[in-house]
Amino acid sequence: MRTAYNVDTVRTAERELMERLPEGALMQRAAAGLAAACADLLGRVYGRRVVLLVGSGDNGGDALYAGARLARRGAGVAAVLLAPERAHSAGLAALRRAGGRAAGIDGAERLIEEADLLLDGIVGIGGKGGLRPDAARLAEVAERSRAAVVAVDLPSGVDADTGEVRGAAVQADLTVTFGTHKPGLLIDPAREYAGSVRLVDIGLRAVLPAEAELEALQHADVRRLLPVPTGESDKYRRGVVGIAAGSARYPGAAVLAVYGALRGGAGAVRYVGPAADAVIARFPETLVSDRGPKQAGRVQAWVVGPGAGDDASAVGEVLASDVPVLIDADGLRLAGRDAVRARTAPTLMTPHAGEAAALLGVPRAEVEGARLASARELAGRYGATVLLKGSTTLVADAGGGAVRVNPTGTAWLATAGSGDVLSGLAGSLLASGLSALDAGSTAAYLHGLAGRFAADGAPVGAHDVAEAVPAAWRDVRDA
């Protein structure tokens, strides 16, 4: 599992580790890993032109020491000092001894335009807000240049803890981060500024706490969570998921939610709603009922809301049940906060940014710019697990703890009905016995992987995504 820790935790761990090591050893470990990553990116170091954008503090020191290592391998290295009087003195001395040189802001644009590689050491992980004017100007020149841009630990101008970008920031091709990932490297919009991310081990893991700020599941983690039938299993022991979805206007939402549920590992799917004919025509194995959720028969979990229109009665009946419930789409609008908070069984809410904004009473842009805070806030308000869909899908548990960030997906998943498939898939995993946190994060992982497989770089429909879920499941199982 990939983990990320906030700035305060990282700094505490660094202080503890530095007490065990000779002075300067931790920075040298970081600089060595940074220089190696730059050399790999350049391919050939000798004769290449490297420009360091250096701010004050240890982040600039990492860049200077890495620049010294590259200079010793024959690169022409120049350090642009944004605050010469506060530059890391030992790092600057090391660069000069290795044959590198220092320059001020004047003439920096020309150096950047001629560089093969730029090393962004302007602001470290403690930076808040956008870049100051001089740094912002250099970041703009860097983005226009032909040089590869490598960020030191984190692109300057992004918030390490939240992933927010509140002004100008460096757009990196590669971010070399030290010891552990930071939340901003995994969450949009900051993630888009990081480019590829390379983690350098500096020995920090031994002193980091067990619980991280963020978790990103990998294949091995998902494989352990996937339900696997045994010789004693039957369709009821494997779990039955109920789908209360669709309307005369949106029958396709019901069909797609059922499609996702059938791909999710539950033994049977019960459908309740006005789209029964469309569901049966497409999936004759579905168990249908016209008597409402309360009288539909036993289920181990419910999915309610996709394409439901204004049918508040079905939402109310589902919320009154004593089994896990997934609420999506129209169901989010129709489910009262008090009714959700009063539930004793787990609840999983799956809004996109617009729906989350409506529930929180804030503009959509606020949710998109502060995804981590929004997911946590919504989970706290409703006492529910929240799967916030979008460019970075987050799953925040009602009880707090590490938020899960989904590492799979493709922009082609932004298509009508994709969320309905995800709801059915997650509901099926809930019915099979997974917790709301595990069901949501596992479903998001499989759904994102299926989206990649189905699209393969081209437009894709929601039904294609559902069709590709078994391939994603097998890919995880066989890894």
C-alpha positions as CSV (number, residue, x, y, z in Angstrom):
1,M,0.0,0.0,0.0
2,R,1.3,3.5,-0.9
3,T,1.0,5.9,2.0
4,A,1.3,9.7,2.5
5,Y,1.9,11.7,5.6
6,N,1.3,15.3,6.4
7,V,4.0,17.9,6.9
8,D,4.0,18.0,10.7
9,T,4.3,14.2,10.9
10,V,7.2,14.2,8.3
11,R,9.1,16.9,10.1
12,T,8.7,15.1,13.5
13,A,10.0,11.9,11.9
14,E,12.9,13.7,10.2
15,R,14.0,15.2,13.6
16,E,13.9,11.8,15.2
17,L,15.9,10.3,12.4
18,M,18.5,13.1,12.3
19,E,19.2,12.5,16.0
20,R,20.3,9.0,15.1
21,L,22.5,10.0,12.2
22,P,25.7,12.1,11.7
23,E,25.0,15.7,10.9
24,G,23.9,16.3,7.4
25,A,23.5,12.6,6.5
26,L,19.8,12.9,5.9
27,M,20.2,15.7,3.4
28,Q,23.0,13.8,1.6
29,R,20.7,10.8,1.3
30,A,18.1,13.0,-0.3
31,A,20.5,14.7,-2.6
32,A,22.0,11.4,-3.7
33,G,18.6,10.1,-4.7
34,L,17.7,13.4,-6.4
35,A,20.9,13.5,-8.4
36,A,20.4,9.8,-9.5
37,A,16.8,10.6,-10.6
38,C,18.0,13.6,-12.6
39,A,20.8,11.5,-14.2
40,D,18.3,8.9,-15.2
41,L,16.1,11.5,-16.8
42,L,19.0,13.1,-18.7
43,G,20.4,9.8,-19.9
44,R,23.8,11.4,-20.4
45,V,25.0,13.8,-17.7
46,Y,28.3,15.0,-19.2
47,G,28.0,18.3,-21.1
48,R,24.3,18.8,-20.1
49,R,23.1,22.2,-18.8
50,V,21.4,22.1,-15.5
51,V,19.8,25.1,-13.8
52,L,18.8,25.0,-10.1
53,L,16.0,27.3,-9.0
54,V,17.0,27.7,-5.3
55,G,15.0,29.2,-2.5
56,S,16.0,29.4,1.2
57,G,16.1,26.5,3.6
58,D,16.6,22.8,3.3
59,N,14.7,22.4,0.0
60,G,17.2,24.7,-1.7
61,G,20.0,22.8,0.1
62,D,18.8,19.5,-1.4
63,A,18.9,21.1,-4.9
64,L,22.4,22.6,-4.3
65,Y,23.9,19.3,-3.1
66,A,22.3,17.4,-6.0
67,G,23.6,20.0,-8.4
68,A,27.1,19.5,-7.0
69,R,26.9,15.8,-7.7
70,L,25.8,16.4,-11.2
71,A,28.5,19.0,-11.7
72,R,31.1,16.4,-10.6
73,R,29.8,14.2,-13.4
74,G,30.5,16.8,-16.0
75,A,27.2,18.8,-16.2
76,G,27.3,22.6,-16.4
77,V,25.4,23.6,-13.3
78,A,24.1,27.1,-12.5
79,A,22.1,27.9,-9.4
80,V,19.6,30.8,-9.6
81,L,19.4,32.1,-6.0
82,L,16.0,33.8,-5.3
83,A,17.2,34.9,-1.8
84,P,21.0,34.9,-1.9
85,E,21.4,35.9,1.7
86,R,19.3,33.0,2.9
87,A,20.6,30.3,0.5
88,H,21.9,27.1,2.2
89,S,25.5,28.0,2.7
90,A,27.0,24.5,2.9
91,G,25.1,23.4,-0.2
92,L,26.2,26.5,-2.1
93,A,29.8,25.9,-1.1
94,A,29.6,22.3,-2.2
95,L,28.2,23.4,-5.6
96,R,31.0,25.9,-6.1
97,R,33.7,23.3,-5.1
98,A,32.3,21.0,-7.8
99,G,32.6,23.6,-10.5
100,G,29.0,25.0,-10.4
101,R,28.2,28.6,-10.2
102,A,25.6,30.9,-8.6
103,A,23.5,33.6,-10.3
104,G,20.9,36.0,-9.3
105,I,17.4,36.7,-10.7
106,D,18.8,38.9,-13.4
107,G,19.6,36.8,-16.4
108,A,17.8,33.8,-15.0
109,E,15.4,33.7,-17.9
110,R,18.2,33.1,-20.4
111,L,19.7,30.4,-18.3
112,I,16.3,28.6,-18.1
113,E,15.7,28.9,-21.8
114,E,19.1,27.2,-22.5
115,A,18.8,24.5,-19.9
116,D,18.4,20.8,-20.5
117,L,17.1,20.2,-17.0
118,L,15.6,22.5,-14.3
119,L,15.6,21.6,-10.6
120,D,12.9,23.2,-8.7
121,G,14.1,23.9,-5.1
122,I,12.2,27.1,-4.6
123,V,9.8,26.2,-1.8
124,G,9.7,23.1,0.5
125,I,6.9,21.1,1.9
126,G,6.0,23.9,4.4
127,G,5.1,26.4,1.6
128,K,1.5,27.8,1.7
129,G,-0.3,29.8,-1.0
130,G,1.0,30.5,-4.5
131,L,4.5,31.6,-5.4
132,R,5.8,35.1,-4.9
133,P,6.1,37.3,-8.0
134,D,9.8,36.6,-8.8
135,A,9.4,32.8,-8.3
136,A,6.1,32.8,-10.3
137,R,7.8,34.5,-13.2
138,L,10.6,31.9,-13.2
139,A,8.0,29.1,-13.0
140,E,6.2,30.6,-16.0
141,V,9.5,30.7,-18.0
142,A,10.3,27.1,-17.0
143,E,6.9,25.9,-18.2
144,R,7.6,27.5,-21.6
145,S,11.1,26.1,-21.9
146,R,12.2,22.9,-23.5
147,A,13.9,21.7,-20.3
148,A,12.7,18.8,-18.2
149,V,11.5,20.1,-14.9
150,V,12.2,18.1,-11.7
151,A,10.6,19.2,-8.5
152,V,12.5,18.7,-5.2
153,D,10.1,16.8,-2.8
154,L,7.1,18.8,-4.0
155,P,6.4,21.3,-6.8
156,S,6.8,24.7,-5.4
157,G,3.5,26.5,-4.9
158,V,1.3,23.5,-4.1
159,D,0.1,22.7,-0.7
160,A,1.7,19.5,0.6
161,D,-1.1,18.6,3.1
162,T,-4.2,19.3,1.0
163,G,-3.4,19.2,-2.7
164,E,-4.7,22.7,-3.1
165,V,-3.1,25.2,-5.5
166,R,-3.9,28.8,-4.6
167,G,-1.8,30.6,-7.1
168,A,1.1,30.2,-9.4
169,A,3.0,26.9,-9.1
170,V,5.8,25.0,-10.8
171,Q,4.6,22.5,-13.4
172,A,7.0,19.5,-13.0
173,D,7.7,16.6,-15.3
174,L,9.1,14.6,-12.4
175,T,8.8,15.0,-8.7
176,V,11.4,13.3,-6.5
177,T,10.0,13.1,-3.0
178,F,11.9,11.9,0.1
179,G,11.0,9.3,2.7
180,T,7.3,9.2,2.0
181,H,4.6,10.6,-0.3
182,K,2.9,13.8,0.7
183,P,-0.9,14.1,0.3
184,G,-0.5,16.8,-2.3
185,L,1.3,14.5,-4.6
186,L,-1.7,12.1,-4.8
187,I,-4.6,14.6,-4.8
188,D,-5.7,16.9,-7.6
189,P,-5.3,19.7,-8.4
190,A,-1.7,19.5,-7.0
191,R,-1.2,16.0,-8.5
192,E,-1.4,17.4,-12.0
193,Y,1.6,19.7,-11.2
194,A,3.8,16.8,-9.9
195,G,4.1,14.8,-13.1
196,S,5.6,11.4,-12.5
197,V,6.6,10.8,-8.8
198,R,9.7,9.0,-7.7
199,L,10.1,8.1,-4.0
200,V,13.6,8.1,-2.6
201,D,14.1,6.0,0.6
202,I,16.0,8.0,3.2
203,G,15.2,5.7,6.1
204,L,12.1,7.6,7.3
205,R,9.7,4.7,7.3
206,A,11.2,3.3,10.5
207,V,10.1,6.4,12.4
208,L,6.8,7.2,10.8
209,P,3.6,6.3,12.7
210,A,1.5,3.3,11.6
211,E,-1.5,5.4,10.5
212,A,-1.0,7.6,7.5
213,E,-2.9,10.6,6.3
214,L,-3.6,9.0,3.0
215,E,-3.6,5.4,1.7
216,A,-3.5,4.3,-2.0
217,L,-4.4,0.6,-2.5
218,Q,-2.2,-1.4,-4.9
219,H,-3.0,-4.7,-6.6
220,A,-1.9,-6.8,-3.7
221,D,-4.1,-4.9,-1.3
222,V,-7.2,-5.2,-3.5
223,R,-6.5,-8.9,-4.2
224,R,-6.8,-9.5,-0.4
225,L,-10.1,-7.8,-0.3
226,L,-11.8,-9.5,-3.2
227,P,-14.6,-11.9,-2.2
228,V,-13.8,-15.5,-3.3
229,P,-16.6,-18.1,-3.3
230,T,-15.9,-21.5,-1.7
231,G,-17.3,-25.0,-2.4
232,E,-19.9,-24.3,0.3
233,S,-21.1,-21.0,-1.3
234,D,-24.5,-20.5,-2.9
235,K,-26.1,-17.4,-4.3
236,Y,-27.4,-16.3,-0.9
237,R,-24.2,-17.0,1.1
238,R,-22.3,-14.9,-1.5
239,G,-24.7,-12.0,-0.8
240,V,-27.7,-10.4,-2.4
241,V,-27.6,-6.8,-3.4
242,G,-30.8,-4.7,-3.9
243,I,-30.9,-2.0,-6.5
244,A,-33.6,0.7,-6.1
245,A,-32.9,2.9,-9.1
246,G,-34.2,4.2,-12.4
247,S,-37.3,6.0,-13.5
248,A,-39.5,6.5,-16.6
249,R,-37.1,9.2,-17.6
250,Y,-33.8,7.4,-16.7
251,P,-34.3,3.6,-17.1
252,G,-30.7,3.3,-18.3
253,A,-29.4,4.2,-14.9
254,A,-31.1,1.1,-13.4
255,V,-29.7,-1.1,-16.2
256,L,-26.2,0.2,-15.7
257,A,-26.3,-0.1,-11.9
258,V,-27.5,-3.7,-12.2
259,Y,-24.8,-4.4,-14.7
260,G,-22.2,-3.1,-12.2
261,A,-23.7,-5.2,-9.4
262,L,-23.6,-8.3,-11.5
263,R,-19.9,-7.8,-12.0
264,G,-19.2,-7.2,-8.3
265,G,-19.1,-10.7,-6.8
266,A,-22.5,-10.9,-5.1
267,G,-24.5,-14.0,-5.6
268,A,-27.7,-12.4,-6.8
269,V,-29.2,-8.9,-7.6
270,R,-32.7,-7.8,-6.7
271,Y,-34.1,-4.9,-8.6
272,V,-36.9,-2.6,-7.4
273,G,-38.2,0.2,-9.5
274,P,-40.1,1.3,-12.7
275,A,-37.4,0.0,-15.1
276,A,-38.0,-3.7,-14.4
277,D,-38.8,-4.5,-18.1
278,A,-35.6,-2.8,-19.3
279,V,-33.5,-4.6,-16.6
280,I,-35.0,-8.0,-17.3
281,A,-34.6,-7.6,-21.1
282,R,-30.9,-6.9,-20.6
283,F,-30.2,-9.2,-17.6
284,P,-32.8,-12.0,-17.2
285,E,-30.9,-13.4,-14.1
286,T,-32.0,-10.3,-12.1
287,L,-34.7,-10.9,-9.4
288,V,-37.3,-8.1,-9.8
289,S,-40.1,-6.8,-7.6
290,D,-42.7,-4.1,-8.0
291,R,-43.6,-4.0,-4.3
292,G,-41.0,-1.5,-3.1
293,P,-37.7,-2.0,-1.2
294,K,-39.4,-3.0,2.0
295,Q,-41.3,-5.9,0.4
296,A,-38.7,-6.9,-2.1
297,G,-37.1,-9.7,-0.1
298,R,-34.0,-10.2,1.9
299,V,-30.8,-8.4,0.8
300,Q,-27.4,-7.9,2.4
301,A,-27.0,-4.4,1.0
302,W,-28.9,-1.7,-0.9
303,V,-28.0,0.7,-3.7
304,V,-30.4,3.6,-4.0
305,G,-30.7,6.7,-6.1
306,P,-29.2,6.3,-9.6
307,G,-31.7,7.8,-12.0
308,A,-34.4,7.8,-9.3
309,G,-35.8,11.3,-10.1
310,D,-38.0,12.4,-7.3
311,D,-39.0,9.1,-5.8
312,A,-38.3,9.9,-2.2
313,S,-40.3,6.9,-0.9
314,A,-37.8,4.3,-2.1
315,V,-35.0,6.3,-0.6
316,G,-36.8,6.5,2.7
317,E,-37.5,2.7,2.8
318,V,-33.9,1.9,2.0
319,L,-32.6,4.2,4.6
320,A,-34.9,2.6,7.2
321,S,-33.4,-0.9,6.5
322,D,-30.8,-2.4,8.8
323,V,-28.3,-3.4,6.1
324,P,-25.5,-1.4,4.5
325,V,-26.7,1.2,2.0
326,L,-25.0,3.0,-0.9
327,I,-26.6,6.3,-1.8
328,D,-25.8,7.8,-5.2
329,A,-27.1,10.5,-7.6
330,D,-30.7,11.6,-7.0
331,G,-30.7,9.6,-3.7
332,L,-28.1,12.1,-2.3
333,R,-30.6,14.9,-2.8
334,L,-33.5,13.0,-1.4
335,A,-31.8,11.5,1.7
336,G,-32.1,13.8,4.7
337,R,-29.0,14.2,6.8
338,D,-30.8,13.3,10.0
339,A,-32.1,10.1,8.4
340,V,-28.6,9.1,7.3
341,R,-27.0,10.0,10.7
342,A,-29.7,7.9,12.5
343,R,-28.8,4.7,10.6
344,T,-27.1,2.0,12.7
345,A,-25.8,0.0,9.6
346,P,-23.0,1.4,7.4
347,T,-23.8,4.0,4.8
348,L,-21.7,4.8,1.7
349,M,-22.3,8.0,-0.2
350,T,-20.9,8.4,-3.7
351,P,-21.2,12.0,-4.8
352,H,-19.3,13.8,-7.6
353,A,-18.0,17.3,-6.9
354,G,-21.3,19.0,-7.9
355,E,-23.4,16.8,-5.7
356,A,-20.9,17.2,-2.8
357,A,-21.0,21.0,-3.2
358,A,-24.8,21.0,-3.0
359,L,-24.7,18.9,0.2
360,L,-22.1,21.1,1.8
361,G,-23.7,24.3,0.5
362,V,-20.6,25.6,-1.2
363,P,-19.6,26.3,-4.8
364,R,-18.5,23.4,-6.9
365,A,-15.1,25.0,-7.4
366,E,-14.5,24.9,-3.7
367,V,-14.9,21.2,-3.6
368,E,-12.7,20.7,-6.6
369,G,-10.0,22.9,-5.2
370,A,-10.1,21.2,-1.7
371,R,-11.1,17.6,-2.4
372,L,-9.6,16.2,0.8
373,A,-11.2,18.7,3.2
374,S,-14.5,18.3,1.4
375,A,-14.6,14.5,1.6
376,R,-13.8,14.6,5.3
377,E,-16.3,17.4,6.0
378,L,-19.1,15.5,4.2
379,A,-18.3,12.2,6.0
380,G,-18.4,14.0,9.3
381,R,-21.6,15.8,8.7
382,Y,-23.5,12.7,7.6
383,G,-21.8,10.1,9.8
384,A,-21.2,8.1,6.6
385,T,-18.4,6.9,4.5
386,V,-18.0,9.2,1.5
387,L,-16.6,8.2,-1.9
388,L,-15.9,11.6,-3.6
389,K,-15.7,10.9,-7.4
390,G,-13.6,12.9,-9.8
391,S,-10.1,13.3,-11.2
392,T,-8.9,12.1,-7.8
393,T,-11.4,9.7,-6.2
394,L,-11.2,9.8,-2.4
395,V,-12.9,7.6,0.2
396,A,-13.2,9.1,3.6
397,D,-14.5,6.9,6.5
398,A,-17.1,8.2,8.9
399,G,-14.9,7.4,11.8
400,G,-11.9,9.3,10.5
401,G,-8.5,7.7,10.0
402,A,-6.6,7.5,6.8
403,V,-8.4,8.7,3.6
404,R,-8.0,6.4,0.7
405,V,-7.1,7.8,-2.7
406,N,-7.7,5.8,-5.8
407,P,-4.7,5.4,-8.1
408,T,-6.5,3.9,-11.1
409,G,-8.7,5.5,-13.7
410,T,-8.7,7.4,-17.0
411,A,-10.2,10.7,-18.1
412,W,-12.4,8.6,-20.5
413,L,-14.4,7.5,-17.5
414,A,-16.1,10.9,-17.5
415,T,-19.0,9.6,-19.4
416,A,-22.8,9.2,-18.8
417,G,-23.6,6.2,-16.7
418,S,-20.1,5.5,-15.5
419,G,-21.1,6.4,-11.9
420,D,-24.1,4.1,-12.1
421,V,-21.8,1.1,-12.9
422,L,-19.6,2.1,-10.0
423,S,-22.5,2.3,-7.6
424,G,-23.7,-1.2,-8.5
425,L,-20.2,-2.6,-8.3
426,A,-19.6,-1.1,-4.8
427,G,-23.0,-2.2,-3.6
428,S,-22.3,-5.8,-4.7
429,L,-19.1,-5.7,-2.7
430,L,-21.0,-4.3,0.3
431,A,-23.4,-7.2,0.0
432,S,-20.5,-9.7,0.0
433,G,-19.4,-8.4,3.4
434,L,-16.8,-5.7,2.8
435,S,-16.9,-2.6,5.0
436,A,-18.0,0.6,3.5
437,L,-14.4,1.8,3.3
438,D,-13.2,-1.4,1.7
439,A,-16.1,-1.7,-0.7
440,G,-15.9,1.9,-1.9
441,S,-12.1,1.8,-2.4
442,T,-12.0,-1.6,-4.0
443,A,-14.9,-0.7,-6.3
444,A,-13.2,2.5,-7.3
445,Y,-9.9,0.6,-8.0
446,L,-11.6,-2.0,-10.2
447,H,-13.8,0.6,-11.9
448,G,-10.8,2.7,-12.7
449,L,-8.8,-0.3,-14.0
450,A,-11.8,-1.4,-16.1
451,G,-12.0,2.1,-17.5
452,R,-8.4,1.9,-18.7
453,F,-8.9,-1.5,-20.2
454,A,-12.1,-0.6,-22.0
455,A,-10.9,2.8,-23.3
456,D,-7.4,1.9,-24.3
457,G,-6.9,5.5,-25.3
458,A,-10.2,6.0,-27.0
459,P,-13.7,7.1,-26.1
460,V,-15.7,4.5,-24.1
461,G,-19.3,4.0,-22.9
462,A,-20.4,3.0,-19.4
463,H,-21.5,-0.4,-20.6
464,D,-18.0,-1.0,-21.9
465,V,-16.6,-0.2,-18.5
466,A,-19.0,-2.8,-16.9
467,E,-18.0,-5.3,-19.5
468,A,-14.3,-4.8,-18.6
469,V,-14.7,-5.3,-14.9
470,P,-14.0,-9.1,-15.1
471,A,-10.7,-8.4,-16.9
472,A,-9.8,-5.9,-14.2
473,W,-10.7,-8.4,-11.5
474,R,-8.5,-11.1,-13.1
475,D,-5.7,-8.7,-13.6
476,V,-5.7,-8.0,-9.8
477,R,-6.2,-11.6,-8.9
478,D,-3.3,-12.8,-11.0
479,A,-0.8,-10.1,-10.3
